[in-house]
Amino acid sequence: MPKVLAQGKKIKCIRGAKLSLILQQNGIDLYNGSARVINCRGIGSCGTCAVKVEGEVSAANWRDKARRSLPPHSPTTDLRLACQTEVLGDVKVTKFDGFWGQGSQIVWTPEG
């Protein structure tokens, strides 16, 4: 059973679970500022759930790639859209600042 480490919490989940749902169901705030209210609710069009993921996850699908190819995101960064990412093994998640989570300052790390 895979484990997700985010904001100091170690969460067990089933293989193939959507990362965004795992985080939200366990009280981890996935969105910054107004994005808590203004987001696409998991369809992959807004990009506000972008996080850095280390570990075994699904390959980026077309929605993830398409949204991250548009500003303020960049396809060259190592961010992923949590709503489009399936957990396949143990992962560590980091959230950055900025409305879209694209900033350079860390909001929270896997450890806290």
N, C-alpha and C positions, 0 to 999 in steps of 0.2 A: 504494500500500500504506500503510494507516494506521500511525501511530506512537503508542505510549503512553509518556508520560514520567512515571515514578514512582520515588521513592527514589533519584534520581540516575541511573536507567537509562533509556535510550531503546530501546524494544522495537518492532520491526516485527511486524505481525500481518495476518492476512487480514481483510477487511471482513466484519463480522458475528460476529467471534469474541467469546466471553463474556469480559468484563473480568476476572472472578475467575480464570479459567483462565490467561489471559495473565500475570497478576501472579504466581500461584503457580508456574507453570512456569518463571518467570524469577527465582525465589528471593526474591520480595518477600513479606514477612509481612503477610498481609491481616487477621489477627486479633490482638486484644489479650488478654493474660493467659490465663485459662482458656478463652477462646473458641477458642483454638488446638485444644483437644480437644473442647469442647462447642459444636458448631455443626451446622447442618442439612445440611451437605455439598452446598449449592448448590440446594436446592429452594425457597428464598425464605421460609422460615417463621420463622427465628430473628432475622434482622436484624443479626447480628454482623459482616457484611462491608460495612457502610455506609461509604461514602467520598464525598468531594466530587469531582465530575468536571466538568472544564471542557473543552468541545469537542463534537464531533459524535458523539452516541450515540443509541441507540434511545429511543423514548418509553417512559416508565415503564409497565410492564404491570400487570395487576391484582394480581399477587402483591407486586410492589414497592410499589404504592400501599397495599394492604391492610396490609402489615407496618409500613410507615412511618407509618400512621395510628394505631398503637398505641404507648403509652408503652414505653420512654422516648423513642421517636422522635416526630416531629411532621411532619405533611404539609406544613408551612410551611417546613421547612428545605430547604437545597439539597443534601442528601445523597441518594445512590442506593445500592441494593443491588448490589454488584459482580456477584453471581451471577445477577442478572436483567438486566444491562446489556450490550448488544451494542455493540462499537466500530464506528463507521461512518466516522470520520475521525480526524484527529490529536486526542489528548486529553491532558490533564494531570490527575493524580490526587493527592489529599491525604488522609491518614488522621489522624483525631482520636482522642483517648484515650477511656476508658470501655469497659466490657465490650462494648457494642454499637457502639462507634465514634461515639457521639453527644456526646462531651464537647466542651469548648471549647479544650483544649490540643492543639496539633499534635504528632503522633507522628512523621510524616515528610511531606515535601513532594515535589512533582515533581522538584525539584533535589537532594534528598538528605535 
